[in-house]
Amino acid sequence: ALLAGITRIRITGGEPLVRKGIENLVMSLDRLCPEDLALTTNGLLLPQFAAKLKAAGLCRVTISLDTLRANRFARIARREGLKQVLDGIEAAIKNGLSPVKVNTVIIRGINDDELPDFVNFAREFNIELRFIELMPTSGFRPECKELGEWRPGLVLPGAEIKNRIEEKFGPLQPLDSEGSVAQVYELANGARIGLITPVSEPFCKDCRRLRLSSEGRLRLCLFDQTGVDLKKALREQGADVRQLVEIFKQALKAKQTWERGDIEGANYDMFRVGG
């Protein structure tokens, strides 16, 4: 991948911190000298892993957190653990895994009443809080779907999130967001807020990311349901480095004109693809 021109690597899941030997994986990737090496986690195991990950060469973390209320956390995450996640955020900051970012999926009628709390949280911890629109692949059950059908009425569009924040906290000043899927803003109180809008304002033309699933399939996007079977190319076809580089180059070329299409029919969870 690096020989094909990819310079930034992110480890996602599922939950990468449950992988045995995750520090060794980070160390191996760090030896490749990417410009950036990041990891996305639910944060539950971060208190005991933050120092080890930093020592292994990890640059930064993004933590998924959809509520700041313990009872609501148990409902959304289907387990207790809010305190561990908050401790994990503090551990990431303490160990220099920065800039620390928090991803929050906003669901109308479920957690949108916490928008002010999250803004204050971002200011207090000096982190970037990124609000993400609910997608059919977000994996929330039954919040996201009912009787198997996507419930678009639960989507809170990025524009509405922005308006609600500005009504309470004042204007959001845009910051340089080049290379990011989020539109990033700053409030007068210093809070940094990002908006990720895959439903209301798709950003395909600005996205340069590829996804490599745990099954070894290289995909252009979370919504790419085909992709290239790298595992088969390696194990059955005996692809060498030159051929693998060419596969990545072709994927990057295809990415330039990729459009995700209709997402409402998506019938899989993004964590199975690496989101």
C-alpha positions, 0 to 999 in steps of 0.5 A, spaced: 500 500 500 505 504 501 509 503 495 502 505 491 502 512 494 498 510 501 501 514 506 496 514 512 494 508 516 488 507 520 486 500 524 479 499 525 474 494 527 470 491 530 474 493 536 481 492 534 483 492 542 480 485 543 485 482 538 491 478 541 497 482 540 495 488 537 501 492 540 505 488 535 501 489 529 502 497 531 509 496 532 509 492 525 506 498 521 510 503 525 516 500 522 513 501 515 514 509 517 507 511 514 506 519 515 500 517 520 498 511 524 491 511 527 486 507 531 479 507 532 476 504 538 470 503 543 475 505 548 473 500 553 480 497 553 483 503 552 485 505 559 490 499 560 492 499 552 494 507 551 501 507 554 502 500 550 500 503 544 504 509 544 510 505 546 509 501 540 508 507 535 501 509 535 500 516 533 493 518 535 486 515 537 479 516 535 474 513 540 466 512 539 462 514 544 454 516 543 452 518 549 455 521 556 449 518 560 450 511 563 443 508 563 443 510 555 450 508 554 448 501 557 442 501 552 446 503 546 452 499 547 448 493 550 453 493 556 455 497 562 462 501 561 461 509 560 466 510 566 471 505 562 470 509 556 471 516 559 477 513 563 480 511 556 479 518 553 483 521 559 489 515 558 489 517 551 490 524 552 495 523 558 499 518 553 500 523 547 495 519 543 493 526 540 489 529 537 484 525 540 478 525 536 471 522 539 466 520 534 458 521 536 452 518 531 447 522 533 440 519 532 433 523 532 429 522 539 435 517 542 441 522 543 440 528 540 438 532 546 445 531 548 448 535 543 450 541 548 453 536 553 457 533 547 460 540 545 461 542 553 465 535 553 469 537 547 471 544 550 473 541 557 477 535 554 480 539 549 478 534 543 475 534 537 468 532 537 465 529 531 458 528 530 456 523 524 449 522 521 446 515 522 446 511 516 443 504 514 449 500 516 451 504 523 449 497 526 444 500 531 438 495 533 433 496 533 434 504 533 437 504 526 432 499 523 425 496 525 422 489 522 428 490 517 427 496 514 431 503 514 428 508 518 430 515 515 426 519 520 431 518 525 437 521 521 439 528 524 442 532 518 448 535 519 445 542 517 440 541 523 446 539 528 450 545 526 444 550 527 442 547 533 449 548 536 449 555 533 443 557 537 446 555 543 453 557 543 454 562 537 457 561 530 461 555 528 467 558 524 470 553 519 477 550 520 481 547 514 478 540 513 483 538 507 484 531 507 478 529 512 471 526 511 469 531 517 467 539 516 471 542 522 469 548 526 471 552 532 466 555 537 468 562 541 469 557 547 474 553 544 470 547 542 472 544 536 466 540 532 466 536 526 460 534 522 460 528 518 454 527 513 454 521 509 447 521 508 445 528 507 451 531 503 455 525 501 463 527 500 465 521 495 469 526 491 473 528 497 474 521 500 481 518 498 480 512 503 480 505 501 478 499 506 481 493 507 477 488 511 479 482 516 477 477 511 482 480 506 478 484 501 480 491 499 474 495 498 473 503 495 468 505 501 464 502 506 458 502 501 462 498 496 459 491 497 464 487 492 472 489 492 478 485 491 480 479 494 487 480 496 487 474 500 485 470 494 491 473 490 496 472 495 494 465 497 491 462 491 494 466 485 501 467 488 501 475 487 508 478 488 509 485 491 509 488 484 502 485 483 499 487 489 502 494 488 498 494 482 492 492 485 492 498 490 494 503 484 488 501 480 483 501 487 486 508 488 484 510 480 477 507 481 476 511 487 477 518 483 470 517 480 467 512 485 460 514 487 456 510 493 450 510 490 443 509 494 445 507 501 438 505 503 438 498 501 444 497 505 443 490 509 450 489 512 453 493 518 459 497 517 463 494 522 464 488 518 467 492 513 472 496 517 468 502 520 
